[in-house]
Amino acid sequence: MFRIAIIFLLILFQSFSVYFFSQVPVNEKLMVRISKEIWVGGTVHSSGLALNYGMSKFKTFKKKSLINVDLVNINHDKEYKIFGSFDENAKKFVFGKLNSLYSVRVGFGNRKILYEKLRENGLQITMNYTVGPSLGLVKPVFLEVFKYDFSGRIAGIASERYDPELHNFYTIYGRASWTAGLMDTKINPGMFFKLGLDFDYSRNREIINSLELGVSVDIFSKPVILMVENNNYRFYPSVYINYSIGNKFY
């Protein structure tokens, strides 16, 4: 799926660049040009969710320098949430999940206009790519587990780091608070690459309302252990769709 998405995007990029680059009329060059763009967005990708901030500045008529910051959560493809207790207050958890993985990305790249917005309610199509450091944050999973007395009866519930040797379906009450294990988070540095096609459909030339489709790859210096009895990876590719809102400045 990932390879097919890359091929599809490259075909789109080539098609748009050949066709649309020649469509801007000469009198458009006389208009006042946007000098800077700033936006925030939310992303759904094939391994989780993300938030992002971006800023671009014009370098030439068609090209802009691009800086973006992303906060991404990355899940294992075998994750499935279940209830460990019939108590309605218990939180769902992923059985067998040892760690949660988050990535903080700081990317530098370019933003190339393939088709410029020619009227207020027109469409602008842009190709974006960024590359930069990716700081992996590996946080251990904590669960609420039953504690038993000497007679085998439930004496209470405690928050403990998940241990597959100690915890099973019968001893787990539910997921612990997200803050549990926060101080035990380990840093796993790496890098990332992101390539996308952005469609800005805002009716106002100075406003950004856009959808971006693309692919990204995170590569960490050490393999990340997410699930019990599953392969540990350093390489995390994904396909994403991002929605952004922002402003353009002269």
Backbone torsions as a table, in degrees:
resi	resn	phi	psi	omega
1	MET	NA	-41.9	-178.4
2	PHE	-64.0	-43.7	179.8
3	ARG	-65.5	-39.7	178.9
4	ILE	-62.9	-40.9	179.9
5	ALA	-63.1	-40.7	179.9
6	ILE	-63.4	-46.4	-179.7
7	ILE	-61.9	-42.5	179.9
8	PHE	-61.6	-44.3	-179.6
9	LEU	-65.8	-40.5	179.6
10	LEU	-64.2	-38.0	176.9
11	ILE	-64.7	-42.0	177.4
12	LEU	-61.5	-46.5	-179.4
13	PHE	-57.3	-46.4	-177.7
14	GLN	-65.3	-42.3	-178.5
15	SER	-64.3	-46.4	-178.8
16	PHE	-67.4	-39.4	-178.4
17	SER	-66.8	-35.9	180.0
18	VAL	-72.6	-42.7	-173.4
19	TYR	-83.2	-49.2	-170.6
20	PHE	-81.0	-25.3	-176.8
21	PHE	-59.6	-29.5	-177.1
22	SER	-92.8	4.8	-173.0
23	GLN	-92.2	-12.0	-178.5
24	VAL	-76.2	119.0	-179.6
25	PRO	-69.0	160.7	-176.5
26	VAL	-62.8	-37.2	-177.2
27	ASN	-68.2	-16.9	175.7
28	GLU	-64.6	-27.4	-178.2
29	LYS	-68.9	-15.1	-179.8
30	LEU	-84.6	-10.9	-179.1
31	MET	-73.8	155.4	175.3
32	VAL	-66.5	132.5	-174.8
33	ARG	-93.0	145.8	171.6
34	ILE	-69.7	135.7	-179.4
35	SER	-104.0	-25.9	-176.2
36	LYS	-149.8	148.1	176.3
37	GLU	-132.1	140.3	177.1
38	ILE	-135.0	135.6	-179.0
39	TRP	-152.1	162.4	171.5
40	VAL	-128.1	156.3	-176.1
41	GLY	-158.2	169.5	175.0
42	GLY	-125.8	143.3	-172.7
43	THR	-125.8	138.4	166.5
44	VAL	-111.9	122.6	179.1
45	HIS	-127.6	172.0	-171.9
46	SER	-67.6	-8.8	178.6
47	SER	-124.0	12.3	179.1
48	GLY	152.0	-144.7	-177.3
49	LEU	-129.5	166.5	179.3
50	ALA	-157.4	157.3	170.0
51	LEU	-120.4	149.3	-178.3
52	ASN	-148.7	157.7	175.0
53	TYR	-130.9	137.3	-178.9
54	GLY	-138.7	153.1	176.7
55	MET	-147.3	136.8	177.8
56	SER	-134.5	150.0	176.2
57	LYS	-130.9	141.1	-178.0
58	PHE	-68.9	134.5	173.2
59	LYS	-104.1	-44.1	177.1
60	THR	-138.0	-170.6	-178.7
61	PHE	-57.6	-37.0	-174.2
62	LYS	-114.8	-12.1	-172.9
63	LYS	-117.0	147.0	178.4
64	LYS	-135.0	147.2	170.3
65	SER	-78.6	147.2	-173.1
66	LEU	-132.4	133.3	173.1
67	ILE	-126.9	131.4	175.8
68	ASN	-139.5	149.2	177.2
69	VAL	-123.7	125.8	-178.6
70	ASP	-122.2	142.1	168.2
71	LEU	-116.1	114.7	-169.1
72	VAL	-124.2	137.0	167.9
73	ASN	-104.3	140.0	-174.7
74	ILE	-122.9	120.2	-179.2
75	ASN	-105.7	158.7	173.7
76	HIS	-80.0	146.1	-177.1
77	ASP	-71.0	-9.0	178.9
78	LYS	-97.2	4.1	-177.0
79	GLU	-70.4	137.1	177.0
80	TYR	-150.9	122.5	-176.2
81	LYS	-81.8	139.2	179.0
82	ILE	-137.4	167.8	172.5
83	PHE	-94.6	136.0	177.1
84	GLY	-97.0	-13.5	-177.8
85	SER	-141.9	154.3	177.5
86	PHE	-80.0	-6.1	177.2
87	ASP	-66.9	126.8	-178.2
88	GLU	-67.2	-15.3	178.5
89	ASN	-84.4	-12.8	-179.8
90	ALA	-71.6	142.9	-179.5
91	LYS	-93.8	143.6	176.4
92	LYS	-62.5	150.4	177.6
93	PHE	-141.9	164.9	177.3
94	VAL	-100.3	110.1	-178.1
95	PHE	-69.9	129.5	179.9
96	GLY	92.9	-1.4	-180.0
97	LYS	-85.3	122.1	-177.9
98	LEU	-92.0	-38.8	-175.1
99	ASN	-140.4	152.9	170.1
100	SER	-103.6	143.2	-177.5
101	LEU	-119.9	127.7	175.0
102	TYR	-125.1	151.3	-179.9
103	SER	-130.6	130.0	173.8
104	VAL	-106.4	114.7	-176.5
105	ARG	-108.2	141.1	170.3
106	VAL	-126.8	110.3	-172.4
107	GLY	-114.6	147.7	177.1
108	PHE	-128.7	133.7	-178.6
109	GLY	-169.8	-148.0	-177.1
110	ASN	-135.0	157.1	-179.4
111	ARG	-131.4	110.8	-175.0
112	LYS	-109.8	125.4	177.9
113	ILE	-76.9	119.7	176.1
114	LEU	-91.6	-34.4	178.2
115	TYR	-145.9	117.6	-175.4
116	GLU	-84.6	148.4	176.2
117	LYS	-67.2	115.7	-175.1
118	LEU	-95.6	-10.9	177.1
119	ARG	-149.7	170.2	-172.8
120	GLU	-58.4	-39.3	-179.0
121	ASN	-104.3	27.2	180.0
122	GLY	-84.8	-171.6	-178.1
123	LEU	-122.4	131.4	174.1
124	GLN	-110.2	131.4	-179.5
125	ILE	-116.3	127.7	-174.0
126	THR	-132.7	142.8	172.9
127	MET	-102.2	126.7	-179.5
128	ASN	-117.0	139.9	168.1
129	TYR	-146.0	140.6	178.3
130	THR	-140.0	154.0	176.0
131	VAL	-144.9	147.9	-179.3
132	GLY	172.4	-173.2	-179.7
133	PRO	-70.8	146.7	177.6
134	SER	-127.8	112.9	-177.0
135	LEU	-93.9	105.7	179.4
136	GLY	-79.7	132.6	177.2
137	LEU	-116.3	113.0	-176.0
138	VAL	-105.8	108.1	-176.0
139	LYS	-108.1	126.1	179.4
140	PRO	-65.5	147.0	179.9
141	VAL	-84.7	130.5	174.6
142	PHE	-112.2	141.6	179.4
143	LEU	-124.5	157.2	170.3
144	GLU	-91.7	123.3	-174.8
145	VAL	-123.8	153.1	178.1
146	PHE	-74.1	140.5	172.9
147	LYS	-114.1	135.4	-174.3
148	TYR	-112.5	151.1	175.9
149	ASP	-89.1	-173.6	-175.8
150	PHE	-66.5	-23.7	-179.4
151	SER	-88.6	-2.3	178.8
152	GLY	91.0	5.2	178.1
153	ARG	-90.0	153.5	179.9
154	ILE	-67.8	123.6	-179.1
155	ALA	-102.1	-17.4	-179.2
156	GLY	167.9	-171.1	-179.1
157	ILE	-130.0	134.8	-179.8
158	ALA	-130.2	154.3	176.6
159	SER	-92.7	123.1	-177.9
160	GLU	-138.4	151.7	174.0
161	ARG	-66.6	134.8	-176.3
162	TYR	-62.6	128.8	177.7
163	ASP	-131.9	111.2	-176.9
164	PRO	-61.1	-19.3	178.4
165	GLU	-78.3	-23.4	-175.6
166	LEU	-109.5	-31.1	-171.3
167	HIS	-110.2	131.8	177.2
168	ASN	-135.7	-173.2	-177.2
169	PHE	-57.7	-31.1	-173.8
170	TYR	-85.2	-16.7	-178.1
171	THR	-105.3	-9.4	-176.9
172	ILE	-94.5	126.3	176.9
173	TYR	-87.0	-43.6	-179.4
174	GLY	172.9	-173.3	179.6
175	ARG	-76.0	140.7	176.8
176	ALA	-80.9	174.7	177.9
177	SER	-59.3	148.0	-178.7
178	TRP	-61.1	-29.7	-178.6
179	THR	-73.4	-18.2	177.7
180	ALA	-64.6	125.3	-178.8
181	GLY	89.6	0.8	-177.3
182	LEU	-62.3	-38.0	-179.4
183	MET	-73.3	-12.4	178.7
184	ASP	-96.4	8.5	-178.4
185	THR	-64.7	134.4	178.3
186	LYS	-106.0	148.1	-179.7
187	ILE	-98.5	131.5	179.3
188	ASN	-130.6	93.8	-175.8
189	PRO	-71.4	157.5	178.5
190	GLY	-168.6	-150.5	178.6
191	MET	-149.0	167.4	-179.9
192	PHE	-143.9	163.4	173.0
193	PHE	-138.4	139.0	-179.1
194	LYS	-137.8	134.4	-179.6
195	LEU	-134.6	127.0	-176.7
196	GLY	-147.7	161.9	176.2
197	LEU	-115.9	119.2	-171.7
198	ASP	-106.9	132.0	179.7
199	PHE	-116.2	106.6	179.4
200	ASP	-95.8	111.8	-175.0
201	TYR	-109.3	15.4	-179.1
202	SER	-59.4	144.2	177.6
203	ARG	-80.4	-15.3	-179.5
204	ASN	-108.0	129.3	-177.1
205	ARG	-63.1	-23.1	-176.9
206	GLU	-95.5	-1.0	-178.5
207	ILE	-113.4	146.0	176.6
208	ILE	-108.1	121.2	166.6
209	ASN	-134.3	107.9	-170.9
210	SER	-143.2	155.9	171.3
211	LEU	-119.0	133.5	179.0
212	GLU	-120.8	132.5	176.2
213	LEU	-113.7	134.6	-178.7
214	GLY	-171.9	-169.5	178.9
215	VAL	-130.1	151.4	177.2
216	SER	-144.1	158.9	179.4
217	VAL	-140.1	128.1	171.6
218	ASP	-108.4	132.6	178.3
219	ILE	-126.4	120.6	-177.3
220	PHE	-105.0	154.9	-175.7
221	SER	-68.5	-28.6	179.3
222	LYS	-126.3	149.0	175.0
223	PRO	-60.5	143.8	-178.7
224	VAL	-106.2	126.5	178.4
225	ILE	-91.6	109.5	179.9
226	LEU	-102.9	-42.7	-174.8
227	MET	-127.4	152.3	175.8
228	VAL	-70.9	139.1	175.1
229	GLU	57.6	35.5	173.7
230	ASN	-132.0	158.2	-179.4
231	ASN	-63.0	145.1	177.8
232	ASN	-102.4	131.1	-172.4
233	TYR	-118.3	152.1	168.4
234	ARG	-104.0	-18.7	-170.2
235	PHE	-111.4	117.8	-177.0
236	TYR	-126.6	93.3	176.1
237	PRO	-85.3	156.4	176.9
238	SER	-156.9	158.1	171.8
239	VAL	-108.7	138.5	-173.5
240	TYR	-138.0	160.4	168.1
241	ILE	-131.7	130.7	-174.3
242	ASN	-125.0	137.1	174.2
243	TYR	-110.9	130.7	-177.0
244	SER	-128.5	147.8	171.0
245	ILE	-131.2	145.9	-178.8
246	GLY	-178.6	-165.3	-177.6
247	ASN	-132.3	154.1	174.1
248	LYS	-113.9	143.3	-175.3
249	PHE	-125.6	143.9	179.0
250	TYR	-85.5	NA	NA
